[in-house]
Amino acid sequence: MVFLFSCSPTKYIQESEYFLKEYKIETDNKEVLNFTIDSYVKQKPNKKIAGIFLYTRIYNLVDPVKEEKREEKRQIVEDEMNRKRLAKGKEPREKLYWTRWLRKIGEEPVIYSDLQTRNSSKQITSLLNNKGYYVAKVTDSVEFKGKKASVTYKIQSGKPYKIKSFKDSIYDENIKKLVDGYFKTKPVELNKNIVSEDLTILRNNITSLLLNNGYFKFSKEYIFFEIDTLGGDYQADITMSITDPTTTDPGGNIIESSHERYKFNDFYIYPDFEPKDLIQKANTEKKITYDTIPVKDNVYLLVGKKNAYRKSVLTRGLMVEHDSLYAADKLQSTFGYYGSLANFKLINIDFDENTTVIDTSGNDQQFLNTRIKLTPSTRQAFTIEFEGNITDNRYGLGSNLNYQHLNIFGGAEILNIQFKVELNNQDPGVAVSNSYFSETEYGVNASILFPNLISPFNTENLFKKYFPKTRFSLGYNFRYNANYRSTIFSTSFGYDWRSNELFSHVFNPVEFNLIKLKDMSPKYLNDLFETNQFTEKYDHIILGSHYSLTYSTQNIKKNRDFVFLKLTSDLAGNLLSLLRNVFNEPKLGAGTYRKDVLQTLANDKITRGIFTNQDEADQSVNEEVTLLNSTLPGFYTINGLPYAQFFKAELDFRYYHIINPENELVYRINPGVIIPFGNSYYSPQEKQFFLGGASSMRAWQARTLGPGSYSDFVQIYQYGDVKLEMNAEYRFKLFWMVDGAVFLDAGNIWTLNKYSDDPRKDFGFDKFYKEIALGTGIGFRLDASFFIIRFDFGLKLHNPALDEGQRWLNISKFQNRDWTFNFGIGYPF
């Protein structure tokens, strides 16, 4: 570390050069500081961490002169190595050298440039002009101190020019009518700064208006703005002109013509279009022949080999009609429909625009024949996934066999079937033996996605606006170990849709789960009772609804900051509560509900000699049943099974700050709550929250944190009704395929069960902040492009499970329990 800090950023800077330490912006108008001026500064200093040029110091650990000589020798070796690799059909690669690695993770010192500084001043001036500050002046100065340079940009903004008047100059009467109608609803705001971006938006809006009203060949290049500032007093008159298209005749004369309006004529849909066939046929000089199949008026299918899709699926998303004006937005919506099917890997729409028809007024009318070319994706696919897990130094493995059919019934329905097998040696929630693979789990899940809205109501307009899909799912899971056997049956029905590019929705009006436990060992039952998990785990029914909203501003084509937000909610039990009178089943007491398992425990006590005879055991059971019936609420049941009634909500908010392509900061806050009511005084365990593991509180193993300050070595997995989690992670490039991360996690879970007999678990506004767990650590990510392997080492800084006064990490008393290793696939968030 001392060696690192001895490597000054100016260590290898030449005599006539200066290290760019900083730049400042000074202005007489604070308002201009809101214009993201920093992004217009051409030359920026090196990055700092805690006020230190850390990356530059790392870079300077290597002598550049010596490294240049080393690289010359390395290049000879690498050239020979890569020549052999290319001969074998392999990609060339670089060898990893220690000094080369230091320079890659480091940052070359930024050397002050007078030219770059002057260019920055020009760029800032241009920015201010675009914001209406036409008389702005930007000057730059530099202060040299030792081998370092500090640059100052001084801005004298002057007064901004404002819009005094706005008018248009349009000679085409049809276009003028459309534009006048636009300005009636959206007039230009006067006495406002003249901002170039606002004029660009207006230009795009007018272009969109005309493209959606038949002007197929119109473009924004026909629109011009003239800004007249001669009137003085920092005000300007703006005139928007729309020019006519021009052509040049053989004599070199420029001929003006009017903008033509186009209508749609015939539509040709190619459901099995293969571009490669066109290339092959072109090489053999053979023509591709298509069977033409009429679907409805002016709509045809052109089939090359075999059409695997129903006609209604191929035409349902056609948002344009014969004899209607060309409309770019409707055409884009049509494109979006075919893209939403996920059945086609390529979608192309082109036009034949040489059709002219005389309309009823005797005028020429231009028509477009539209060709929609769809290239199908691979219809069926099998994939096999293998996975491993580790919890509390115990390993497990699993495998998933997935089958997908993209057109199972000929209507672009997507069928997914997953078969799952897991062999675990992990604790199923309470203490078990230490033998490997003590637990086996089998499961099958099937879902089918229909590309339309299945509903008893007329939803045609809704479909054309959002292209919603209908999903059915069915699942069965069976798990057994030495302590119990469990079965979970689940099914759901719901809808998926996107309201725009930023928002997506999932609404399942029906979600049903049936959970049953049997063959429970007396030891397991004892542990369930001791840890108050029995009611949450035992047999029950869940019938409810689910809704989730996802908002994301991420643009994969642009490397910029973005926000991700997901809000989910569940409501269960209300319908069954309304219908319980139909089933005519009496309320079941809490003790009566547990009587069978209490009897199992009593019989085990006979075997162990605690009870001397059956009568003594039965009397104990009856007494406990009576006590539980009088102290805990009972349940209404359906066919003998209690139904859960609760409301659950969870928020997941993330902010991704992209520093540069190799460095980013990610922040997350993830609160949630589940509130039991009505027929439930507890929350079903499979709907509760847990923390710890590879994707949450990484200084704790999965499901081992909380609730509150609770600590117990009998109950390994922990669940709660309230969750609060906050994370911050700095991600950075190291070398080759390896990335690094430094993270800080904070959070905990708590219970809301008013019948809880352990106050350590309970949520309270007067104490929850004292029970926030805090962990930090470092991580390494192996980025293989199509997947990321992640290794995280977490350190407990504040552990609420310990006694007060001992919760903060004491390095002098460091123990193995203070750190945790987690392995994961993909980013944690």
C-alpha positions in Angstrom: 0.0 0.0 0.0 2.9 2.4 0.8 4.4 1.5 -2.6 1.1 2.3 -4.3 0.8 5.8 -2.7 4.4 6.5 -3.6 3.5 6.3 -7.3 2.4 9.9 -7.8 0.2 10.7 -10.9 3.0 13.0 -12.1 5.8 10.4 -11.7 6.4 9.8 -15.5 5.1 13.1 -16.9 7.6 14.7 -19.4 9.2 18.1 -18.7 6.9 20.1 -20.9 3.7 18.3 -19.9 1.3 18.9 -17.0 -1.1 16.5 -15.3 -4.7 17.7 -15.5 -5.7 17.9 -11.8 -9.2 19.4 -12.1 -11.4 21.8 -13.9 -13.9 24.3 -12.6 -16.9 26.1 -14.1 -17.6 29.7 -13.0 -20.7 31.6 -14.2 -22.6 34.8 -13.5 -25.9 32.9 -14.0 -26.5 29.9 -11.8 -29.3 28.7 -14.1 -26.9 27.6 -16.8 -25.4 25.1 -14.4 -28.5 22.9 -15.0 -27.5 22.4 -18.7 -25.2 19.4 -18.1 -22.2 21.4 -19.0 -19.8 18.7 -17.8 -20.7 16.5 -20.7 -19.4 19.2 -23.1 -16.0 19.4 -21.5 -13.7 17.6 -23.9 -10.9 16.8 -21.4 -11.7 15.5 -18.0 -9.3 14.6 -15.1 -8.7 11.0 -14.1 -11.2 9.3 -11.8 -10.8 9.7 -8.0 -11.7 7.4 -5.2 -12.0 9.0 -1.8 -10.2 12.1 -3.2 -7.2 10.0 -4.5 -6.2 9.3 -8.1 -6.1 5.6 -7.3 -6.3 4.3 -10.9 -3.6 6.6 -12.1 -1.3 5.5 -9.2 -1.9 1.9 -10.2 -1.0 2.7 -13.8 2.2 4.4 -12.7 3.4 1.4 -10.8 4.8 0.4 -14.2 7.7 2.3 -15.8 6.5 3.2 -19.3 9.9 3.0 -20.9 10.7 -0.4 -19.5 7.2 -1.6 -20.3 7.6 -0.5 -24.0 10.7 -2.6 -24.3 8.9 -5.6 -22.6 6.0 -5.2 -25.0 8.3 -5.4 -28.0 9.6 -8.8 -26.9 6.1 -10.0 -25.9 4.7 -9.0 -29.3 7.1 -11.3 -31.1 6.0 -14.2 -28.8 2.3 -13.4 -29.1 2.4 -13.0 -32.9 3.9 -16.5 -33.2 1.4 -17.9 -30.7 -1.6 -16.3 -32.5 -0.3 -17.4 -35.9 -0.6 -21.0 -34.7 -4.0 -20.4 -33.1 -5.4 -18.9 -36.4 -4.1 -21.9 -38.3 -6.2 -24.1 -35.9 -9.3 -21.9 -36.4 -9.0 -20.3 -32.9 -9.4 -16.7 -32.0 -6.2 -14.7 -31.3 -5.6 -13.7 -27.7 -3.3 -11.8 -25.4 -1.1 -13.4 -22.7 -1.6 -12.2 -19.2 1.4 -10.3 -17.7 1.5 -8.7 -14.3 2.6 -5.3 -15.6 0.2 -5.4 -18.5 -2.7 -6.2 -16.1 -1.7 -3.2 -13.9 -1.9 -0.9 -16.9 -5.3 -2.3 -18.0 -6.9 -1.8 -14.6 -5.2 1.5 -14.1 -5.7 4.7 -15.9 -3.2 6.6 -18.0 -2.6 10.1 -16.6 -4.6 12.8 -18.5 -2.1 15.4 -19.9 -3.4 19.0 -20.1 -4.1 20.0 -23.7 -4.5 23.6 -24.7 -6.3 22.6 -27.9 -8.8 20.4 -26.0 -9.5 23.2 -23.6 -10.2 25.7 -26.4 -12.5 23.1 -28.0 -14.3 22.7 -24.7 -15.0 26.4 -24.5 -16.4 26.3 -28.1 -18.6 23.3 -27.2 -20.0 25.1 -24.1 -20.7 28.2 -26.1 -22.6 26.1 -28.6 -24.6 24.5 -25.8 -25.6 28.0 -24.4 -26.5 29.2 -27.9 -28.8 26.1 -28.3 -30.5 27.2 -25.0 -31.2 30.6 -26.3 -28.2 32.5 -24.9 -27.0 33.9 -28.3 -24.6 36.4 -26.8 -22.9 34.1 -24.3 -19.2 34.2 -23.9 -17.0 31.4 -22.6 -13.3 32.0 -21.7 -10.8 29.5 -20.3 -7.8 29.9 -18.1 -5.2 27.5 -16.7 -3.2 27.6 -13.5 0.0 25.6 -13.3 1.3 24.4 -10.0 4.3 22.1 -10.1 3.5 19.5 -12.7 -0.3 19.9 -12.3 -2.8 22.0 -14.2 -6.1 23.4 -13.1 -8.5 24.7 -15.7 -11.3 27.2 -15.2 -14.1 27.9 -17.6 -15.7 31.2 -17.1 -19.2 31.7 -18.5 -20.8 35.1 -19.2 -24.2 34.0 -20.3 -25.9 37.3 -21.1 -29.7 37.5 -21.5 -31.5 34.7 -23.3 -33.5 35.4 -26.4 -37.2 34.6 -26.1 -40.0 33.9 -28.6 -41.9 37.0 -29.5 -44.0 35.5 -32.3 -44.4 32.2 -34.2 -45.9 31.6 -37.6 -45.7 29.1 -40.4 -45.1 29.4 -44.2 -46.7 26.4 -45.9 -47.8 26.5 -49.6 -49.4 23.0 -49.7 -53.0 23.5 -48.6 -53.6 19.9 -47.4 -50.5 20.0 -45.2 -51.3 23.5 -44.0 -54.7 22.3 -42.8 -53.1 19.5 -40.8 -50.4 21.7 -39.3 -53.0 24.4 -38.4 -55.0 21.8 -36.6 -51.9 20.7 -34.7 -51.2 24.2 -33.5 -54.8 24.7 -32.3 -54.3 22.0 -29.8 -50.6 22.6 -29.1 -49.8 26.2 -29.6 -46.2 27.4 -29.3 -45.6 29.1 -26.0 -44.5 32.7 -26.4 -42.1 34.6 -24.2 -40.1 31.4 -23.6 -36.4 30.8 -24.2 -35.6 29.8 -27.7 -34.3 26.3 -27.2 -33.0 24.3 -30.1 -34.1 21.0 -28.5 -37.7 22.4 -28.4 -37.6 23.2 -32.1 -36.2 19.7 -32.8 -39.1 18.2 -30.9 -41.6 20.3 -32.8 -40.0 19.4 -36.1 -40.3 15.7 -35.2 -43.9 16.1 -34.1 -44.9 17.7 -37.4 -43.1 15.0 -39.3 -44.9 12.3 -37.3 -48.2 14.1 -38.0 -47.7 14.0 -41.7 -46.4 10.5 -41.8 -49.5 9.4 -40.0 -51.8 11.2 -42.5 -50.7 9.6 -45.8 -47.4 11.4 -46.6 -45.3 8.3 -47.0 -42.3 10.0 -48.4 -42.2 13.0 -46.1 -39.1 13.6 -43.9 -38.1 16.2 -41.4 -35.5 17.6 -43.9 -38.4 19.5 -45.5 -39.0 21.6 -42.3 -37.0 24.7 -41.6 -37.0 27.4 -38.9 -36.1 31.0 -39.5 -35.2 33.0 -36.4 -35.3 36.8 -36.8 -33.5 38.6 -33.9 -33.3 42.0 -35.6 -36.2 43.4 -33.5 -33.9 43.7 -30.5 -34.8 43.6 -26.8 -33.6 39.9 -26.7 -36.8 38.8 -28.6 -37.1 36.9 -31.9 -39.8 36.1 -34.5 -39.8 32.5 -35.6 -41.1 31.3 -38.9 -41.5 27.6 -39.7 -41.4 26.7 -43.4 -42.3 23.4 -45.1 -40.7 23.2 -48.5 -42.0 21.1 -51.5 -40.0 18.3 -53.0 -37.8 19.1 -56.0 -36.4 17.2 -58.9 -33.9 18.1 -61.6 -34.8 17.6 -65.3 -32.3 16.6 -68.0 -31.6 20.2 -68.7 -30.5 20.9 -65.1 -33.7 22.8 -64.2 -35.1 22.4 -60.7 -38.8 21.4 -60.7 -41.0 21.7 -57.6 -43.8 19.3 -57.0 -46.4 18.8 -54.2 -46.1 16.2 -51.5 -48.1 13.1 -52.5 -50.5 11.3 -50.2 -50.5 7.5 -50.3 -53.1 4.9 -49.4 -52.8 1.3 -48.5 -53.9 -1.1 -51.2 -53.2 -4.9 -51.0 -51.4 -6.7 -48.1 -49.2 -9.8 -48.7 -48.1 -11.8 -45.7 -45.3 -14.3 -46.1 -45.5 -16.6 -43.0 -42.5 -18.8 -44.0 -40.1 -16.3 -45.6 -36.5 -17.4 -45.7 -33.9 -14.9 -46.9 -31.4 -17.7 -47.4 -33.7 -19.3 -50.0 -33.6 -16.0 -52.0 -29.7 -16.2 -52.0 -29.7 -19.8 -53.0 -32.2 -19.3 -55.8 -30.4 -16.3 -57.1 -27.3 -18.3 -57.5 -29.1 -21.0 -59.4 -31.2 -18.6 -61.4 -34.4 -20.3 -60.2 -37.5 -18.4 -59.2 -39.2 -18.9 -55.8 -42.8 -19.7 -56.2 -45.5 -18.9 -53.6 -49.0 -20.1 -53.2 -51.3 -17.2 -53.0 -54.1 -17.8 -50.4 -56.9 -15.1 -50.1 -57.7 -14.4 -46.4 -60.1 -11.5 -46.7 -60.5 -8.5 -49.0 -57.1 -7.3 -50.2 -55.2 -9.5 -47.7 -53.3 -12.5 -49.0 -51.0 -15.2 -47.7 -48.0 -16.0 -49.8 -46.8 -19.5 -48.8 -43.5 -20.9 -50.1 -43.6 -24.4 -48.4 -46.2 -24.8 -45.7 -48.1 -22.4 -43.6 -48.1 -23.6 -40.0 -50.2 -20.8 -38.6 -53.9 -20.1 -38.5 -55.0 -17.2 -40.7 -56.5 -15.3 -37.8 -53.2 -15.2 -36.0 -51.4 -13.7 -39.0 -54.0 -11.0 -39.7 -55.1 -10.2 -36.2 -52.4 -7.6 -35.7 -52.9 -5.9 -39.0 -53.6 -2.4 -37.8 -54.0 -0.8 -41.2 -56.7 -1.4 -43.9 -57.2 -1.2 -47.6 -58.0 2.3 -48.9 -56.9 4.0 -45.7 -54.2 6.6 -45.6 -50.7 5.6 -44.9 -50.0 5.8 -41.2 -46.5 5.2 -39.8 -47.6 4.7 -36.2 -50.2 2.0 -37.2 -47.6 0.3 -39.3 -45.2 0.3 -36.4 -47.9 -1.1 -34.2 -48.4 -3.9 -36.8 -44.6 -4.6 -36.7 -44.8 -4.6 -32.9 -47.6 -7.3 -33.0 -45.6 -9.7 -35.1 -42.5 -9.0 -32.9 -44.6 -9.7 -29.7 -45.4 -13.3 -30.9 -41.8 -14.5 -30.4 -42.4 -16.9 -33.3 -40.5 -15.0 -35.9 -36.7 -14.2 -35.7 -36.9 -11.8 -38.6 -39.7 -9.3 -39.5 -39.5 -7.1 -42.6 -42.1 -4.8 -44.1 -41.6 -3.2 -47.5 -43.7 -1.6 -50.1 -44.5 -1.5 -53.8 -45.2 2.2 -54.4 -45.7 2.3 -58.1 -49.5 1.8 -58.1 -51.5 4.8 -59.3 -55.3 4.8 -59.5 -57.7 7.5 -60.6 -60.0 8.4 -57.7 -63.7 9.5 -57.9 -62.6 13.1 -58.3 -60.5 12.3 -61.4 -57.2 12.8 -59.5 -54.3 10.5 -59.4 -54.2 8.5 -56.1 -51.0 6.8 -55.1 -51.4 3.4 -53.5 -48.9 1.1 -51.6 -48.9 -2.7 -51.8 -47.5 -3.8 -48.4 -45.4 -7.0 -48.1 -44.9 -8.4 -44.6 -42.1 -11.0 -44.6 -41.9 -13.2 -41.5 -39.0 -15.6 -41.0 -40.0 -18.3 -38.4 -37.9 -19.2 -35.4 -37.0 -22.8 -34.6 -40.3 -24.2 -33.6 -39.2 -26.7 -30.9 -36.3 -26.7 -28.5 -34.9 -28.9 -25.6 -32.5 -27.5 -23.1 -30.9 -29.1 -20.0 -29.7 -27.0 -17.1 -27.5 -28.1 -14.3 -27.2 -26.2 -11.1 -25.4 -26.4 -7.8 -26.0 -24.8 -4.4 -24.2 -24.4 -1.1 -25.7 -23.4 2.2 -23.9 -23.7 5.6 -21.1 -25.7 4.0 -23.5 -28.2 2.6 -23.7 -28.9 -1.1 -26.6 -29.9 -3.4 -27.2 -30.3 -7.1 -30.1 -30.2 -9.5 -31.1 -30.5 -13.1 -33.9 -29.0 -15.2 -35.1 -30.5 -18.5 -37.0 -27.8 -20.5 -39.1 -28.2 -23.6 -40.5 -25.4 -25.6 -42.9 -25.4 -28.6 -43.6 -22.0 -30.2 -46.7 -23.0 -32.1 -48.3 -25.9 -30.3 -51.9 -25.5 -31.7 -51.2 -23.5 -34.8 -52.1 -20.2 -33.3 -48.6 -19.1 -32.2 -49.2 -20.5 -28.7 -46.0 -21.0 -26.7 -45.9 -24.2 -24.6 -43.2 -24.5 -21.9 -42.7 -27.7 -19.9 -40.0 -28.0 -17.2 -39.0 -31.2 -15.4 -37.0 -30.6 -12.2 -34.9 -32.9 -10.0 -32.9 -31.7 -7.0 -30.7 -33.6 -4.6 -30.0 -31.6 -1.5 -28.3 -32.0 1.8 -29.5 -28.7 3.2 -31.7 -28.2 6.2 -35.4 -28.1 5.2 -36.0 -25.5 7.9 -35.1 -27.4 11.0 -32.2 -29.4 12.1 -31.6 -32.7 10.2 -28.8 -35.3 10.0 -25.5 -34.4 8.4 -25.7 -37.0 5.6 -25.3 -35.9 2.0 -28.4 -35.7 -0.3 -30.8 -36.2 2.6 -33.5 -34.5 0.6 -35.0 -35.2 -2.8 -37.3 -33.0 -4.8 -39.2 -33.6 -8.0 -41.3 -31.2 -9.9 -43.1 -30.6 -13.2 -44.3 -27.2 -14.4 -46.2 -26.4 -17.6 -47.4 -23.2 -19.0 -49.0 -22.1 -22.2 -49.0 -18.5 -23.5 -51.8 -17.5 -25.9 -51.1 -14.5 -28.2 -54.5 -12.9 -27.5 -56.8 -11.8 -24.7 -59.0 -14.7 -23.6 -62.0 -13.0 -21.9 -65.8 -13.2 -22.0 -65.9 -9.5 -22.8 -65.3 -7.6 -26.0 -61.6 -6.7 -25.8 -60.8 -5.9 -29.5 -59.9 -2.3 -28.9 -57.8 -3.2 -25.8 -56.0 -5.9 -27.8 -55.1 -3.5 -30.7 -53.7 -1.0 -28.2 -51.5 -3.3 -26.0 -51.4 -6.8 -27.6 -51.9 -8.6 -24.3 -51.3 -12.3 -23.9 -53.1 -14.9 -21.8 -51.1 -17.4 -19.7 -52.2 -20.7 -18.1 -49.8 -22.5 -15.8 -49.9 -25.8 -13.9 -47.4 -27.2 -11.5 -46.8 -30.1 -9.1 -43.9 -30.4 -6.7 -43.0 -33.4 -4.5 -40.3 -33.3 -1.8 -39.3 -35.9 0.8 -36.6 -36.4 3.3 -36.1 -38.2 6.6 -38.5 -35.8 8.4 -41.5 -35.3 6.1 -43.0 -35.5 2.7 -44.6 -32.4 1.1 -46.7 -31.9 -2.1 -47.5 -28.6 -3.7 -50.0 -28.2 -6.4 -50.3 -24.8 -8.1 -52.2 -23.3 -11.0 -52.7 -19.8 -12.3 -54.5 -17.9 -15.1 -53.6 -14.4 -16.1 -52.5 -11.7 -18.6 -49.2 -10.1 -19.7 -48.9 -6.9 -21.6 -46.9 -3.8 -22.2 -48.6 -0.4 -22.0 -45.5 1.3 -23.7 -41.8 0.9 -24.0 -41.2 1.6 -20.3 -44.1 -0.2 -18.5 -45.0 -3.9 -18.5 -47.7 -5.5 -16.5 -48.7 -9.0 -15.2 -52.2 -9.6 -13.8 -53.3 -13.0 -12.6 -56.9 -12.9 -11.4 -56.6 -16.5 -10.3 -53.7 -18.1 -8.5 -54.3 -21.3 -6.6 -51.9 -23.3 -4.3 -52.5 -26.4 -2.3 -49.9 -27.4 0.2 -49.9 -30.7 2.1 -47.4 -32.2 4.6 -47.5 -35.8 5.7 -45.3 -38.6 7.2 -43.8 -36.0 9.6 -41.3 -37.5 12.1 -41.8 -36.8 15.8 -38.5 -35.0 15.9 -39.5 -32.7 13.1 -42.8 -32.0 14.7 -41.1 -31.1 17.9 -38.8 -28.7 16.1 -41.8 -27.1 14.3 -43.6 -26.5 17.6 -40.5 -25.2 19.4 -39.7 -22.7 16.6 -43.4 -21.7 16.1 -43.3 -22.8 12.4 -46.1 -25.4 12.5 -49.0 -23.3 11.5 -47.1 -21.5 8.7 -45.9 -24.8 7.2 -48.9 -27.2 7.7 -51.7 -28.0 5.2 -53.5 -25.0 3.7 -55.0 -23.5 0.6 -54.2 -20.2 -1.1 -56.7 -18.7 -3.7 -56.0 -15.2 -4.7 -54.9 -12.7 -7.3 -51.5 -11.2 -8.3 -50.5 -8.0 -10.0 -47.0 -6.6 -10.9 -45.9 -3.5 -12.6 -42.4 -3.1 -14.0 -40.8 0.2 -15.1 -37.4 0.4 -16.7 -35.7 3.2 -18.5 -32.8 1.0 -19.7 -31.7 1.4 -23.3 -29.3 -1.3 -24.3 -28.1 0.8 -27.2 -27.1 3.7 -25.0 -24.6 3.5 -22.1 -26.4 5.9 -19.7 -27.9 5.9 -16.2 -31.3 4.2 -15.9 -33.9 3.3 -13.3 -35.7 0.0 -12.7 -38.8 -0.3 -10.5 -41.0 -3.3 -9.8 -44.1 -3.2 -7.7 -45.9 -6.4 -6.8 -49.0 -7.1 -4.8 -51.0 -10.2 -3.8 -54.5 -10.5 -2.3 -55.8 -13.9 -1.2 -58.7 -15.5 0.6 -61.4 -12.9 0.0 -63.4 -15.0 -2.5 -63.3 -18.1 -0.3 -64.4 -15.9 2.6 -67.4 -14.8 0.7 -68.3 -18.3 -0.4 -67.6 -20.1 2.9 -71.3 -20.3 3.7 -71.8 -22.4 0.5 -69.4 -25.0 1.8 -71.2 -25.0 5.1 -68.2 -26.2 7.1 -67.9 -25.1 10.8 -64.9 -23.1 12.2 -62.0 -25.4 13.1 -60.3 -24.7 16.4 -56.6 -24.2 16.5 -56.2 -27.1 18.8 -58.5 -29.4 16.8 -56.5 -28.4 13.7 -53.4 -29.8 15.3 -54.9 -32.8 17.1 -53.5 -35.5 14.8 -49.9 -34.3 15.0 -50.3 -33.8 18.8 -51.4 -37.4 19.0 -48.3 -38.4 17.0 -46.1 -36.6 19.4 -47.9 -38.1 22.4 -47.5 -41.7 21.0 -43.8 -41.0 20.5 -43.5 -40.1 24.2 -45.0 -43.5 25.0 -42.3 -45.1 22.9 -39.6 -43.0 24.7 -41.2 -43.9 28.2 -42.3 -40.3 29.0 -45.9 -41.5 29.1 -46.6 -44.9 30.7 -49.8 -45.7 28.8 -52.2 -44.6 26.0 -54.7 -43.1 28.4 -52.1 -40.7 29.8 -51.0 -39.7 26.3 -54.6 -39.1 25.1 -55.4 -37.0 28.2 -52.3 -34.9 27.4 -53.5 -34.4 23.9 -57.0 -33.4 24.9 -55.7 -30.9 27.4 -53.4 -29.3 24.9 -56.2 -29.2 22.3 -58.5 -27.4 24.8 -55.8 -24.9 25.7 -55.0 -24.1 22.0 -58.7 -23.8 21.2 -59.1 -21.2 23.9 -56.0 -19.1 23.3 -55.6 -19.0 19.5 -58.1 -18.2 16.7 -59.6 -20.9 14.7 -60.0 -21.3 10.9 -62.8 -21.7 8.4 -61.9 -24.6 6.1 -62.6 -25.9 2.6 -62.8 -29.6 2.6 -61.1 -29.7 5.9 -58.2 -27.4 4.9 -57.8 -23.8 6.2 -57.5 -21.1 3.5 -55.1 -18.3 3.9 -56.2 -14.7 3.8 -53.6 -11.9 3.4 -52.4 -8.9 1.5 -48.8 -8.7 0.3 -46.9 -5.8 -1.3 -43.3 -5.4 -2.3 -41.3 -2.7 -4.0 -38.0 -3.2 -5.8 -36.3 0.1 -6.8 -32.9 0.3 -8.4 -30.8 3.1 -9.8 -27.9 2.3 -12.1 -25.3 5.1 -12.4 -23.0 4.4 -15.4 -19.7 6.2 -14.7 -18.2 4.9 -17.9 -18.3 1.6 -19.9 -16.1 -0.1 -17.2 -17.4 1.3 -14.0 -20.9 1.7 -12.5 -22.6 2.2 -9.2 -25.9 0.4 -8.4 -28.3 1.3 -5.6 -31.3 -0.7 -4.5 -34.1 -0.4 -1.9 -36.4 -3.4 -1.5 -39.1 -3.1 1.2 -42.1 -5.4 1.5 -44.9 -6.4 3.9 -47.4 -9.2 4.1 -50.5 -8.7 6.4 -52.6 -11.6 7.4 -56.3 -10.9 8.2 -59.7 -12.5 8.3 -59.3 -16.3 8.3 -55.5 -16.0 9.1 -53.6 -14.7 12.0 -50.3 -15.9 10.4 -48.8 -15.6 6.9 -48.2 -18.8 4.9 -44.5 -19.5 4.9 -44.1 -19.8 1.1 -45.4 -16.2 0.8 -43.2 -14.7 3.5 -39.9 -12.9 3.0 -36.4 -14.1 3.7 -33.0 -12.6 3.5 -29.4 -13.8 3.0 -27.8 -15.6 0.2 -26.3 -14.8 -3.2 -28.8 -12.1 -4.1 -29.6 -10.2 -1.0 -27.7 -9.9 2.3 -24.5 -11.5 1.2 -22.8 -11.6 4.5 -25.4 -14.2 5.6 -26.3 -17.6 4.1 -29.6 -18.0 2.4 -32.7 -17.6 4.8 -30.5 -17.2 7.9 -31.0 -13.5 8.8 -33.6 -12.4 11.3 -36.4 -12.1 12.2 -35.4 -9.0 14.2 -32.8 -10.0 16.8 -33.9 -13.6 16.9 -31.2 -16.3 17.0 -31.7 -20.0 17.3 -29.6 -22.9 16.1 -32.6 -25.2 15.9 -34.4 -23.3 13.2 -32.0 -22.8 10.3 -34.2 -21.0 7.8 -35.9 -17.7 8.9 -39.0 -16.0 7.5 -40.8 -12.8 8.2 -43.8 -10.6 7.4 -41.9 -7.3 7.0 -38.8 -6.8 4.9 -36.5 -3.9 4.5 -33.3 -4.3 2.4 -30.9 -1.6 1.0 -27.9 -2.3 -1.2 -25.1 -0.4 -2.9 -22.6 -2.0 -5.2 -19.6 -0.5 -7.1 -18.8 -2.6 -10.2 -15.5 -2.2 -12.1 -13.4 -3.9 -14.7 -10.4 -5.8 -13.6 -8.8 -7.7 -16.5 -9.7 -10.1 -19.3 -13.2 -11.6 -18.5 -12.9 -10.8 -14.8 -14.8 -7.9 -13.1 -14.7 -6.8 -9.5 -17.3 -5.4 -7.1 -17.4 -3.8 -3.6 -20.8 -3.9 -1.9 -22.6 -2.8 1.2 -25.9 -4.5 2.3 -28.3 -3.4 5.0 -31.6 -4.9 6.1 -33.6 -7.4 8.1 -37.0 -9.1 8.3 -39.6 -9.1 11.1 -42.9 -10.8 12.0 -46.4 -9.3 12.5 -48.0 -12.3 14.2 -49.8 -10.8 17.2 -49.8 -14.2 18.8 -46.0 -14.5 18.7 -44.4 -15.5 22.0 -41.0 -14.2 21.1 -40.7 -10.4 21.0 -37.3 -10.6 19.4 -39.0 -11.4 16.1 -41.7 -8.7 16.2 -41.6 -5.5 14.2 -41.7 -2.2 16.2 -41.2 1.3 15.0 -39.3 2.0 18.3 -36.7 -0.7 17.7 -36.5 -1.9 14.1 -33.7 0.6 13.2 -31.5 -1.0 16.0 -32.0 -4.4 14.3 -30.8 -3.4 10.8 -28.1 -5.9 9.8 -25.1 -4.5 8.0 -22.7 -6.4 5.8 -20.0 -5.5 3.3 -17.6 -7.4 1.1 -15.9 -7.9 -2.2 -16.9 -9.9 -5.2 -15.5 -11.3 -8.5 -17.5 -11.8 -11.7 -16.5 -14.0 -14.6 -18.2 -12.4 -17.6 -18.6 -15.0 -20.3 -20.9 -12.7 -22.4 -23.9 -15.0 -22.3 -23.8 -15.7 -18.6 -22.0 -14.3 -15.5 -20.5 -16.5 -12.7 -20.3 -14.6 -9.4 -18.3 -15.1 -6.3 -19.0 -12.9 -3.3 -17.2 -12.8 0.1 -19.4 -11.0 2.7 -18.4 -9.7 6.1 -20.9 -9.1 8.9 -20.4 -5.5 10.2 -23.5 -5.4 12.4 -25.2 -8.6 13.4 -28.5 -8.1 15.3 -28.7 -11.8 16.3 -25.9 -11.1 18.9 -26.4 -9.5 22.3 -26.6 -5.8 22.4 -23.1 -4.4 22.9 -21.6 -7.2 20.9 -23.3 -6.7 17.5 -20.6 -4.6 15.8 -17.7 -6.5 14.3 -14.7 -6.7 16.6 -11.6 -7.5 14.4 -9.7 -8.6 17.5 -12.3 -11.3 18.1 -12.9 -12.3 14.5 -14.5 -15.7 14.0 -15.5 -17.9 11.0 -19.2 -17.0 11.6 -18.3 -13.3 10.8 -17.8 -14.0 7.0 -19.7 -15.9 4.3 -19.0 -17.1 0.8 -21.8 -17.0 -1.8 -21.8 -18.3 -5.3 -24.3 -17.2 -7.9 -25.2 -16.9 -11.6 -25.9 -13.4 -13.0 -25.9 -10.1 -11.1 -27.6 -10.0 -7.7 -29.7 -7.0 -8.9 
